[in-house]
Amino acid sequence: MLDIVTVVFQDELETLKIQARSIELYCKDIGLRSIYVMVNDSSTVDPAWYGSFANHVRVVSRSTYGCEWNEYGWVSQQVLKIYGAALSSNTWSMIVDAKTFFVQPLKLDQIFDGDQPQVGALDVYPVFEASRSITNKLFGIDLKKQLGPGGVPFIMHNATVRSMISEVETRTGQYFADYFQQQGRLTEFILYSGYLEYKHGGFDALYSPNYKLHNVNLCHSETGIFDSKFNTMNHPDTLTISIHRNAWSKLNNEQQQQYHTLLAKRGIL
């Protein structure tokens, strides 16, 4: 039912190994067929890192796709997330970053209401206003909400992703990756939210308005509230946690050790 798509580059390979252990430990009961590791440079990924899931790993280099890649990795990685979901033959994909770690067993009945992911919707973050504007113009819509949780882990309906890529290429007359990267400030999850608005008039055709996908991400601007974030990371409902590398470098030794201790307690470090 649910595959996993992750994106990695050279500096995150050690982090990916930790994520791989967390997937092997906590993603046993999600109907997983494939783990798509989208490589955003020329790095080498060993499926053996995934232990018992090694035979499910599909390593996909960005060189697979016939396009020029943006020099800014944060742009190209968004395209690769979309392409990863498009590759999946499963119904859904959970999109994660290499730094996203699963910290408890992922159960389908936790995050799905029947066949609908319980991810909710939220107002479009101000930082995504430019992306919303691009998306509105592309599809001729007025996007009011974005699909939850607004970041990773993000659940995409794979057939819809393939349809979205085709629609974008038809409307723009460009290869999807070329169009996306040329926009500069277009983001993958706003684009997907906009396509759902265009195709279905909202999110309810595929997604539940309830929210059960509990995640905690610490970004570079949130290190001042580390204690609060870390407490939530320890909450029994939390499914995934992550710390951005630019946030990690700002944490003191004690805070870094706290995080490592949590990972060790959950058996992934």
C-alpha positions in Angstrom: 0.0 0.0 0.0 2.8 2.5 1.0 6.2 2.8 -0.5 9.0 5.1 0.7 10.8 7.8 -1.3 13.9 9.4 0.0 16.5 11.8 -1.5 20.2 11.8 -0.6 23.5 13.5 -1.6 27.1 12.8 -0.6 27.1 14.8 2.7 24.0 12.9 4.0 25.1 9.3 3.3 25.9 8.6 7.0 22.5 10.0 7.9 20.9 7.8 5.3 22.3 4.7 7.0 20.6 5.7 10.2 17.3 6.2 8.3 17.8 2.8 6.6 18.0 1.2 10.0 14.9 3.0 11.2 12.9 1.8 8.1 14.0 -1.8 8.6 13.0 -1.6 12.3 9.7 0.4 12.1 8.2 0.0 8.6 7.5 -3.7 8.5 3.7 -3.5 8.3 2.9 -0.9 5.7 2.6 -3.1 2.6 5.9 -1.8 1.3 7.0 -2.9 -2.1 9.9 -0.6 -2.8 12.2 2.0 -1.2 13.2 4.5 -3.8 16.5 6.2 -3.0 16.8 9.1 -5.3 20.5 10.1 -5.5 21.0 13.9 -6.0 24.6 13.6 -7.2 27.0 10.8 -8.1 27.1 9.2 -4.7 26.9 5.4 -4.2 24.2 3.9 -2.0 24.4 0.3 -0.8 21.1 -1.5 -0.5 22.6 -3.7 2.2 22.2 -0.7 4.6 18.5 -1.6 4.6 19.1 -5.0 6.1 16.1 -7.3 5.5 14.7 -4.7 3.1 17.7 -4.7 0.9 15.9 -6.5 -2.0 13.2 -3.8 -1.9 15.7 -0.9 -2.5 15.7 0.8 -5.8 18.6 3.3 -6.2 17.8 5.9 -8.8 20.5 8.3 -9.9 19.4 11.7 -11.2 21.4 11.0 -14.3 18.6 8.6 -15.2 16.6 11.6 -16.3 17.5 13.5 -19.5 17.8 17.0 -18.2 20.2 19.6 -16.8 20.1 19.7 -13.0 20.0 22.9 -11.0 23.2 23.8 -9.2 21.1 24.3 -6.0 20.4 20.8 -4.6 17.3 21.9 -2.7 15.6 22.6 -6.1 16.6 19.4 -7.8 15.8 17.3 -4.7 12.2 18.4 -4.9 11.9 17.2 -8.5 13.5 13.8 -7.5 10.9 13.4 -4.7 8.1 13.7 -7.3 9.8 11.4 -9.8 10.3 8.8 -7.0 6.6 8.7 -6.3 5.9 8.5 -10.0 8.1 5.4 -10.3 6.2 3.5 -7.6 3.7 0.8 -8.5 2.2 0.9 -5.1 -0.8 3.0 -4.3 0.9 5.6 -2.1 4.4 6.9 -1.3 5.7 8.5 1.8 8.2 11.2 0.9 11.0 11.8 3.4 14.4 13.5 3.6 17.5 11.4 4.4 17.4 13.0 7.8 13.9 11.8 8.6 14.0 9.0 11.1 11.2 6.7 12.1 11.1 6.3 15.9 8.1 3.9 16.4 6.3 1.2 14.4 4.4 2.8 11.5 1.0 1.2 11.3 -1.4 1.8 8.4 -4.4 2.1 10.7 -2.6 4.9 12.5 -2.3 7.1 9.6 -5.1 5.9 7.2 -8.9 6.2 7.7 -9.9 3.4 5.4 -8.0 4.2 2.2 -7.5 7.9 3.0 -4.3 9.2 4.6 -5.2 11.3 7.7 -2.9 14.3 6.9 -5.3 17.2 7.2 -4.8 20.6 5.6 -3.4 23.9 6.7 -3.1 27.5 5.5 -0.3 28.1 3.0 2.8 29.2 4.9 3.9 32.7 3.9 7.3 31.3 2.8 5.4 29.4 0.1 3.5 32.3 -1.3 5.6 32.5 -4.4 5.1 28.8 -5.0 1.4 29.2 -4.5 1.3 32.0 -7.1 3.2 29.9 -9.7 0.9 27.0 -9.0 -2.3 29.1 -9.3 -1.1 30.5 -12.6 -0.2 27.1 -14.0 -3.5 25.4 -13.1 -5.9 28.4 -13.2 -6.9 28.0 -9.6 -6.9 29.9 -6.3 -5.2 27.6 -3.8 -6.3 28.5 -0.2 -4.9 25.5 1.7 -1.9 23.2 1.4 -2.1 19.5 2.1 -0.7 18.5 5.5 1.7 18.3 7.1 3.3 20.9 4.9 6.6 19.1 4.9 8.1 15.6 5.3 6.9 13.0 5.8 4.4 13.7 3.0 2.1 11.1 1.5 1.5 11.2 -2.3 -0.9 9.2 -4.3 1.3 7.8 -7.0 -1.2 7.6 -9.9 -2.0 11.2 -9.2 1.6 12.2 -9.3 2.0 10.6 -12.7 -1.1 12.4 -13.9 0.3 15.7 -12.5 3.6 15.3 -14.4 1.7 14.7 -17.6 -0.6 17.7 -17.1 2.3 20.0 -16.3 4.2 18.9 -19.5 1.0 19.3 -21.6 0.3 22.8 -20.2 3.9 24.1 -20.4 5.2 22.2 -23.5 8.3 21.4 -21.4 9.9 18.4 -19.8 8.6 18.4 -16.2 12.0 18.7 -14.5 13.0 21.6 -16.8 9.8 23.5 -16.1 10.0 22.9 -12.3 13.6 24.0 -11.9 13.2 27.1 -14.1 10.5 28.5 -11.8 13.1 28.9 -9.0 10.6 29.1 -6.1 8.1 26.4 -7.0 7.9 23.7 -4.3 6.9 20.1 -4.7 4.1 19.9 -2.1 2.5 23.2 -3.0 2.5 22.0 -6.7 0.9 18.7 -5.7 -1.7 20.4 -3.5 -2.5 22.7 -6.4 -3.0 19.8 -8.7 -5.4 18.2 -6.3 -7.3 21.4 -6.2 -7.4 21.6 -10.0 -8.3 17.9 -10.5 -10.7 17.3 -7.6 -11.6 20.7 -6.3 -9.8 20.0 -3.0 -8.2 17.2 -1.0 -11.2 15.2 0.2 -11.4 12.9 -2.8 -8.2 11.2 -1.7 -7.3 12.5 1.8 -9.0 12.6 5.2 -9.4 16.1 6.9 -8.2 14.4 10.1 -4.6 14.6 11.1 -2.7 11.6 12.5 0.7 11.9 10.9 2.7 13.2 13.9 6.2 14.4 13.0 8.8 16.7 14.6 11.3 18.5 12.4 13.8 21.0 13.8 14.9 23.6 11.2 17.8 26.0 11.4 15.7 28.8 12.8 14.3 26.7 15.7 17.4 25.9 17.7 16.3 28.3 20.3 13.3 26.1 21.1 15.2 22.8 21.0 14.0 21.8 24.5 10.4 22.1 23.5 10.9 20.3 20.2 12.9 17.6 21.9 10.2 17.0 24.4 7.7 16.5 21.5 10.2 14.1 19.8 9.9 11.9 22.9 6.1 12.0 22.8 4.6 8.5 22.3 2.5 9.6 19.3 5.5 11.0 17.3 6.2 8.8 14.2 9.2 10.6 12.7 11.8 13.1 13.8 14.5 15.1 12.0 17.1 17.8 12.6 18.3 19.9 9.6 22.1 19.8 9.2 22.2 23.6 9.6 20.3 23.3 12.9 22.6 20.5 14.0 25.7 22.6 13.7 24.1 25.2 16.0 23.3 22.7 18.8 25.6 22.4 21.7 27.3 19.1 22.7 24.7 18.3 25.3 21.8 18.8 22.9 23.5 16.7 20.3 24.1 14.0 22.8 20.4 14.1 23.9 19.4 13.5 20.3 21.8 10.6 19.9 20.6 9.1 23.1 17.0 9.2 21.9 18.0 7.5 18.6 19.9 4.8 20.6 16.9 4.2 22.8 14.8 3.7 19.7 17.3 1.1 18.5 18.5 3.0 15.4 21.9 4.3 16.5 
